[in-house]
Amino acid sequence: MAQKGSVHLSKQNKTIRLQISTLVDPMYGKRVGEFCQTLKMPVNQSPIGTPNAVQLALGNQSVKPLLDAKALWTNRINFDFRNFKSCFTPFRDKDFIAFGADNGTAFCLWEFFINQKKIDEIWENSQIGQHIQIFDVYFEQADQVDPTLRLSQIKDELLFTGEAEAMLGIGFLEHHQSVSISQYLEITGYDPVLAHAKRRYHDPDIGHWYREKMTFEYFLERERSRFFQII
């Protein structure tokens, strides 16, 4: 484990590629879906890579793992780049992803700036049982709005370091595919519906409503039925 102030990354790491997976919940309509995992880029013929943890070392702090994440969608076509988040203006002509995090929490945010056509495609795929969305994303060192931000792939971990206490990284959408929940589970060993059910059932704000009315086993079965999935 790196100690405080000891992280150093080579500037030769110019491009980092990874996959981000999301779960589209039919209850919430058209959106990129709920964040599932970050993955390494696949090898051989597999369409999906292996799990890839994200860690931060911001300011003068030691390395911290990110334990929770959320995905949001902003329509790039209708977004007013002139009057809001002007640092995004150079990227207005192609779909991109903003990654935000800070040292104070173990939470991060992936915000997808993509066009309506892509959102429609995601929704249509989810309606035929392909609820898992996998986005191939690349980060270019030269495109980062924070000149101190450094990106590095170290074994099964993606590491972001920077001099500021918070960070904003910019990545670009290279490819998108949709797969079924069962296919994703078979390849990765990760059950996104189980993880989704655990988050909702134990949520500190709304979970008490479920816990008072039903067991977790019943709740999980109910959630699986919404995704047309039986395990």
C-alpha positions as CSV (number, residue, x, y, z in Angstrom):
1,M,0.0,0.0,0.0
2,A,1.4,3.4,-0.9
3,Q,2.1,5.7,2.0
4,K,1.0,9.3,2.3
5,G,2.8,11.5,-0.3
6,S,4.6,8.6,-1.8
7,V,2.6,7.9,-5.0
8,H,4.4,8.6,-8.2
9,L,3.2,7.8,-11.7
10,S,5.1,7.9,-15.0
11,K,3.9,10.4,-17.5
12,Q,4.4,7.8,-20.2
13,N,0.9,6.5,-19.4
14,K,-0.9,8.5,-22.1
15,T,-4.0,6.5,-22.7
16,I,-6.0,4.3,-20.3
17,R,-8.9,2.1,-21.5
18,L,-11.6,0.4,-19.4
19,Q,-15.1,-0.8,-19.5
20,I,-18.0,0.6,-17.4
21,S,-21.1,-1.6,-17.0
22,T,-24.6,-0.4,-16.0
23,L,-27.9,-2.1,-15.3
24,V,-31.0,-0.5,-16.9
25,D,-33.9,-0.8,-14.5
26,P,-37.2,-0.8,-16.5
27,M,-39.0,1.0,-13.7
28,Y,-37.0,4.2,-14.4
29,G,-37.3,4.4,-18.2
30,K,-34.7,5.7,-20.6
31,R,-31.3,6.3,-18.9
32,V,-27.8,4.8,-19.0
33,G,-28.7,2.6,-16.0
34,E,-27.4,2.0,-12.5
35,F,-23.6,1.7,-12.1
36,C,-22.4,-1.9,-11.8
37,Q,-18.6,-2.3,-12.3
38,T,-15.5,-1.0,-13.9
39,L,-13.7,-3.6,-15.9
40,K,-10.4,-4.1,-17.7
41,M,-10.6,-4.2,-21.5
42,P,-11.2,-7.8,-22.6
43,V,-8.7,-10.1,-24.1
44,N,-9.1,-12.9,-26.7
45,Q,-12.7,-13.1,-27.9
46,S,-14.6,-12.2,-24.7
47,P,-16.8,-9.2,-25.1
48,I,-16.4,-8.3,-21.4
49,G,-13.3,-7.8,-19.3
50,T,-12.4,-8.7,-15.7
51,P,-13.2,-6.5,-12.7
52,N,-11.0,-3.4,-12.4
53,A,-11.1,-1.6,-9.1
54,V,-10.7,2.2,-9.1
55,Q,-8.5,3.9,-6.5
56,L,-7.7,7.6,-5.7
57,A,-4.7,9.4,-4.3
58,L,-5.6,13.0,-4.3
59,G,-3.9,16.0,-2.6
60,N,-1.4,14.7,-0.1
61,Q,-3.3,11.6,0.8
62,S,-2.6,7.9,0.6
63,V,-4.4,5.6,-1.9
64,K,-8.1,5.1,-1.2
65,P,-10.4,2.6,-2.8
66,L,-13.7,3.9,-4.3
67,L,-16.5,1.9,-2.6
68,D,-19.6,3.3,-4.2
69,A,-20.4,4.9,-7.5
70,K,-23.4,6.4,-9.4
71,A,-24.1,6.8,-13.1
72,L,-26.0,9.8,-14.6
73,W,-26.9,10.8,-18.1
74,T,-26.9,14.2,-19.7
75,N,-28.2,14.8,-23.3
76,R,-25.1,16.1,-25.1
77,I,-27.1,17.6,-27.9
78,N,-29.3,19.8,-25.7
79,F,-26.6,20.6,-23.1
80,D,-25.6,24.3,-23.1
81,F,-21.9,24.2,-23.0
82,R,-21.5,28.0,-23.2
83,N,-23.1,28.8,-19.8
84,F,-22.5,25.7,-17.7
85,K,-19.4,23.6,-16.9
86,S,-17.4,25.5,-19.5
87,C,-14.5,23.2,-18.9
88,F,-16.4,20.6,-21.0
89,T,-16.7,22.9,-24.1
90,P,-13.8,21.3,-26.0
91,F,-15.6,18.0,-25.9
92,R,-19.0,19.1,-27.2
93,D,-18.7,17.3,-30.6
94,K,-18.4,13.7,-29.4
95,D,-19.9,11.6,-26.6
96,F,-17.8,11.7,-23.4
97,I,-17.9,10.7,-19.8
98,A,-17.0,12.9,-16.8
99,F,-15.6,11.1,-13.8
100,G,-15.8,13.0,-10.5
101,A,-14.5,12.1,-7.0
102,D,-13.0,13.7,-3.9
103,N,-10.9,12.7,-1.0
104,G,-13.6,13.2,1.6
105,T,-15.8,10.2,0.6
106,A,-15.5,6.8,-1.0
107,F,-18.1,7.8,-3.6
108,C,-17.6,8.8,-7.2
109,L,-19.8,9.8,-10.1
110,W,-19.7,8.8,-13.8
111,E,-21.7,11.3,-15.9
112,F,-22.4,10.2,-19.5
113,F,-22.7,13.1,-22.0
114,I,-24.3,11.2,-24.9
115,N,-26.8,11.8,-27.6
116,Q,-30.5,10.9,-27.6
117,K,-30.1,8.3,-30.3
118,K,-27.7,6.3,-28.1
119,I,-30.1,6.5,-25.1
120,D,-32.9,5.2,-27.4
121,E,-30.7,2.3,-28.5
122,I,-30.0,1.4,-24.8
123,W,-33.7,1.5,-24.0
124,E,-34.7,-0.6,-27.0
125,N,-32.0,-3.2,-26.1
126,S,-33.1,-3.4,-22.5
127,Q,-36.7,-4.0,-23.7
128,I,-35.6,-7.2,-25.4
129,G,-33.8,-8.5,-22.3
130,Q,-30.4,-6.9,-22.7
131,H,-30.4,-4.9,-19.5
132,I,-26.6,-4.7,-19.1
133,Q,-24.9,-1.9,-20.9
134,I,-21.1,-2.0,-21.4
135,F,-19.3,1.1,-22.4
136,D,-15.7,1.0,-23.7
137,V,-14.1,4.2,-22.5
138,Y,-10.6,5.7,-23.0
139,F,-8.9,8.5,-21.0
140,E,-6.3,10.6,-22.8
141,Q,-3.7,12.2,-20.5
142,A,-3.6,15.3,-22.8
143,D,-7.4,15.9,-22.7
144,Q,-7.7,16.2,-18.9
145,V,-8.8,19.6,-17.6
146,D,-6.6,19.2,-14.5
147,P,-3.0,19.2,-15.6
148,T,-1.9,17.5,-12.4
149,L,-4.2,14.5,-12.9
150,R,-2.4,11.3,-13.7
151,L,-3.9,8.0,-14.8
152,S,-2.4,4.6,-14.4
153,Q,-3.4,0.9,-14.8
154,I,-1.6,-1.2,-12.1
155,K,-2.6,-4.9,-12.4
156,D,-6.3,-5.0,-11.6
157,E,-6.6,-1.4,-10.4
158,L,-7.1,1.9,-12.1
159,L,-5.4,4.6,-10.2
160,F,-6.1,8.4,-10.4
161,T,-3.7,10.8,-8.7
162,G,-3.8,14.5,-8.6
163,E,-2.6,17.5,-6.5
164,A,-6.1,18.8,-5.8
165,E,-8.4,17.4,-3.1
166,A,-11.1,16.6,-5.7
167,M,-10.8,15.5,-9.3
168,L,-12.6,15.7,-12.6
169,G,-11.5,13.2,-15.3
170,I,-12.7,13.2,-18.9
171,G,-13.1,10.0,-20.9
172,F,-14.5,9.3,-24.3
173,L,-17.0,6.7,-25.4
174,E,-15.4,4.3,-27.9
175,H,-17.9,1.5,-28.1
176,H,-21.1,0.4,-26.6
177,Q,-22.8,-3.1,-26.4
178,S,-25.8,-4.6,-24.6
179,V,-25.9,-8.1,-23.1
180,S,-28.3,-10.0,-21.0
181,I,-28.0,-10.3,-17.2
182,S,-27.4,-14.0,-17.4
183,Q,-24.6,-13.6,-20.0
184,Y,-23.0,-11.0,-17.9
185,L,-23.2,-13.2,-14.8
186,E,-21.7,-16.1,-16.7
187,I,-18.7,-14.2,-18.0
188,T,-17.9,-12.0,-14.9
189,G,-19.3,-14.0,-12.0
190,Y,-21.0,-10.8,-10.8
191,D,-24.8,-10.8,-10.3
192,P,-25.9,-7.2,-10.9
193,V,-29.5,-7.8,-9.8
194,L,-28.4,-9.3,-6.5
195,A,-26.1,-6.3,-5.9
196,H,-28.9,-3.9,-6.9
197,A,-31.3,-5.6,-4.5
198,K,-28.8,-5.4,-1.6
199,R,-28.3,-1.7,-2.2
200,R,-32.1,-1.0,-2.2
201,Y,-33.0,-3.3,0.7
202,H,-30.2,-1.8,3.0
203,D,-30.5,1.8,1.8
204,P,-30.4,4.1,4.8
205,D,-33.1,6.3,3.4
206,I,-35.7,4.0,1.8
207,G,-34.6,0.5,2.8
208,H,-36.6,0.4,6.0
209,W,-39.8,0.4,4.0
210,Y,-38.8,-3.0,2.4
211,R,-37.3,-4.4,5.6
212,E,-40.6,-3.8,7.5
213,K,-42.7,-5.5,4.9
214,M,-40.7,-8.4,3.5
215,T,-37.7,-10.6,3.9
216,F,-34.7,-10.0,1.7
217,E,-35.2,-13.4,-0.1
218,Y,-38.8,-12.3,-1.1
219,F,-37.5,-8.8,-2.1
220,L,-34.7,-10.4,-4.2
221,E,-37.2,-12.7,-6.0
222,R,-39.5,-9.7,-6.7
223,E,-36.6,-7.7,-8.1
224,R,-35.5,-10.6,-10.4
225,S,-39.0,-10.9,-11.7
226,R,-38.8,-7.2,-12.9
227,F,-35.8,-8.1,-15.0
228,F,-37.4,-11.3,-16.4
229,Q,-34.6,-13.2,-14.7
230,I,-34.8,-16.5,-12.8
231,I,-31.7,-18.1,-11.1
